[in-house]
Amino acid sequence: MTFNLECAGCVSRGIPFLKRLHTEFGEQVNLLAVHTSHGHRLLPREKVEPTLIRFARDFARLPFPVALDVSGELARAWHTQGTPHWLAFAPGGELLRSVYSSQDNAQTRLWYLLEERVG
């Protein structure tokens, strides 16, 4: 999931949903949160990284890796529409699904995809 700490939908719905996915499917899939500037203010690494580390470690207590896409280049390369944007890949790297939003419909589509893939 690409996200940004300034995105209310990311923090209030996206991150909690990603944690639920980890609880349910974490043994069968690899989950990654990528903090990106794409669609948001471009801030230098030294301003973003300490806040992101505190958020991931101390506030949200994320049980999966968090990456930092400072420039937004990674998110743009995958044609994300904003944040949160979900990308699901097959084990070989093939993009299976690209979903923008944290609303119920997006969450349902991702949940069904993972149930279908891992049983």
C-alpha positions as a Markdown table, in Angstrom:
| # | Residue | x | y | z |
|---|---|---|---|---|
| 1 | Met | 0.0 | 0.0 | 0.0 |
| 2 | Thr | 1.3 | 3.5 | -0.8 |
| 3 | Phe | 0.3 | 6.0 | 1.8 |
| 4 | Asn | 1.1 | 9.4 | 3.3 |
| 5 | Leu | 0.9 | 10.5 | 6.9 |
| 6 | Glu | -0.9 | 13.6 | 5.8 |
| 7 | Cys | -3.7 | 11.5 | 4.2 |
| 8 | Ala | -6.6 | 11.1 | 6.6 |
| 9 | Gly | -8.0 | 8.0 | 4.8 |
| 10 | Cys | -4.5 | 6.4 | 4.9 |
| 11 | Val | -4.1 | 6.8 | 8.7 |
| 12 | Ser | -7.7 | 6.2 | 9.7 |
| 13 | Arg | -8.7 | 3.4 | 7.4 |
| 14 | Gly | -5.8 | 2.2 | 5.2 |
| 15 | Ile | -3.2 | 1.4 | 7.9 |
| 16 | Pro | -5.8 | -0.3 | 10.2 |
| 17 | Phe | -7.0 | -2.4 | 7.2 |
| 18 | Leu | -3.4 | -3.3 | 6.3 |
| 19 | Lys | -2.9 | -4.4 | 10.0 |
| 20 | Arg | -6.1 | -6.6 | 9.7 |
| 21 | Leu | -4.7 | -8.1 | 6.5 |
| 22 | His | -1.5 | -8.9 | 8.3 |
| 23 | Thr | -3.4 | -10.6 | 11.2 |
| 24 | Glu | -5.4 | -12.7 | 8.8 |
| 25 | Phe | -2.9 | -13.4 | 6.0 |
| 26 | Gly | 0.5 | -12.4 | 7.3 |
| 27 | Glu | 1.9 | -15.9 | 7.3 |
| 28 | Gln | 0.9 | -16.5 | 3.7 |
| 29 | Val | 1.7 | -13.1 | 2.0 |
| 30 | Asn | 4.3 | -10.3 | 2.3 |
| 31 | Leu | 2.9 | -6.9 | 3.1 |
| 32 | Leu | 4.6 | -3.6 | 2.7 |
| 33 | Ala | 3.6 | 0.0 | 3.4 |
| 34 | Val | 5.3 | 2.6 | 1.2 |
| 35 | His | 5.1 | 6.2 | 2.4 |
| 36 | Thr | 5.2 | 8.3 | -0.7 |
| 37 | Ser | 5.1 | 12.0 | -1.5 |
| 38 | His | 3.2 | 11.4 | -4.7 |
| 39 | Gly | 0.1 | 13.6 | -4.5 |
| 40 | His | 1.4 | 15.3 | -1.4 |
| 41 | Arg | 4.0 | 17.8 | -0.2 |
| 42 | Leu | 7.5 | 16.9 | -1.2 |
| 43 | Leu | 9.5 | 17.0 | 2.0 |
| 44 | Pro | 13.2 | 16.2 | 2.5 |
| 45 | Arg | 14.1 | 12.8 | 3.9 |
| 46 | Glu | 15.4 | 14.3 | 7.1 |
| 47 | Lys | 11.9 | 15.8 | 7.8 |
| 48 | Val | 9.9 | 12.7 | 6.9 |
| 49 | Glu | 11.9 | 9.8 | 8.1 |
| 50 | Pro | 12.0 | 10.5 | 11.9 |
| 51 | Thr | 8.2 | 11.1 | 12.0 |
| 52 | Leu | 7.5 | 8.0 | 9.9 |
| 53 | Ile | 9.7 | 5.8 | 12.1 |
| 54 | Arg | 7.9 | 7.1 | 15.3 |
| 55 | Phe | 4.5 | 6.5 | 13.6 |
| 56 | Ala | 5.3 | 3.0 | 12.5 |
| 57 | Arg | 7.2 | 1.8 | 15.6 |
| 58 | Asp | 5.5 | 3.7 | 18.5 |
| 59 | Phe | 2.1 | 4.8 | 17.4 |
| 60 | Ala | 0.7 | 2.3 | 14.9 |
| 61 | Arg | 3.1 | -0.5 | 15.9 |
| 62 | Leu | 3.2 | -1.8 | 12.4 |
| 63 | Pro | 4.1 | -5.5 | 12.2 |
| 64 | Phe | 5.3 | -5.3 | 8.6 |
| 65 | Pro | 8.0 | -3.3 | 6.8 |
| 66 | Val | 7.6 | 0.3 | 5.9 |
| 67 | Ala | 9.5 | 1.9 | 3.0 |
| 68 | Leu | 10.0 | 5.5 | 2.1 |
| 69 | Asp | 9.5 | 6.8 | -1.4 |
| 70 | Val | 10.7 | 10.4 | -0.8 |
| 71 | Ser | 10.5 | 11.6 | -4.4 |
| 72 | Gly | 7.2 | 9.8 | -5.2 |
| 73 | Glu | 9.0 | 8.2 | -8.2 |
| 74 | Leu | 8.1 | 4.7 | -7.2 |
| 75 | Ala | 4.4 | 5.5 | -6.8 |
| 76 | Arg | 4.4 | 7.3 | -10.1 |
| 77 | Ala | 6.1 | 4.3 | -11.8 |
| 78 | Trp | 3.3 | 2.1 | -10.7 |
| 79 | His | 0.7 | 4.7 | -11.9 |
| 80 | Thr | -0.9 | 5.1 | -8.5 |
| 81 | Gln | -3.7 | 7.6 | -8.4 |
| 82 | Gly | -3.0 | 9.0 | -5.0 |
| 83 | Thr | -3.0 | 7.6 | -1.5 |
| 84 | Pro | -3.9 | 5.1 | -0.3 |
| 85 | His | -3.3 | 2.9 | -3.3 |
| 86 | Trp | -3.0 | -0.8 | -3.1 |
| 87 | Leu | -0.9 | -3.0 | -5.3 |
| 88 | Ala | -1.1 | -6.8 | -5.1 |
| 89 | Phe | 1.6 | -8.8 | -6.8 |
| 90 | Ala | 1.9 | -12.5 | -7.5 |
| 91 | Pro | 5.0 | -14.3 | -6.2 |
| 92 | Gly | 6.8 | -13.9 | -9.5 |
| 93 | Gly | 6.2 | -10.1 | -9.5 |
| 94 | Glu | 3.2 | -9.9 | -11.8 |
| 95 | Leu | 0.8 | -7.1 | -10.9 |
| 96 | Leu | -2.5 | -8.8 | -9.9 |
| 97 | Arg | -4.6 | -5.8 | -8.8 |
| 98 | Ser | -4.3 | -2.1 | -8.4 |
| 99 | Val | -6.9 | -0.4 | -6.2 |
| 100 | Tyr | -7.1 | 3.2 | -5.2 |
| 101 | Ser | -9.0 | 4.1 | -2.0 |
| 102 | Ser | -9.5 | 3.0 | 1.6 |
| 103 | Gln | -13.3 | 2.9 | 1.4 |
| 104 | Asp | -15.2 | -0.4 | 2.0 |
| 105 | Asn | -15.4 | -1.3 | -1.7 |
| 106 | Ala | -11.7 | -1.2 | -2.1 |
| 107 | Gln | -11.1 | -3.1 | 1.1 |
| 108 | Thr | -13.6 | -5.8 | 0.0 |
| 109 | Arg | -11.9 | -6.3 | -3.3 |
| 110 | Leu | -8.5 | -6.7 | -1.7 |
| 111 | Trp | -9.8 | -9.1 | 1.0 |
| 112 | Tyr | -11.5 | -11.3 | -1.6 |
| 113 | Leu | -8.3 | -11.3 | -3.8 |
| 114 | Leu | -6.2 | -12.5 | -0.8 |
| 115 | Glu | -8.8 | -15.1 | 0.2 |
| 116 | Glu | -8.9 | -16.4 | -3.4 |
| 117 | Arg | -5.1 | -16.5 | -3.7 |
| 118 | Val | -4.2 | -18.1 | -0.3 |
| 119 | Gly | -7.2 | -20.2 | 0.3 |
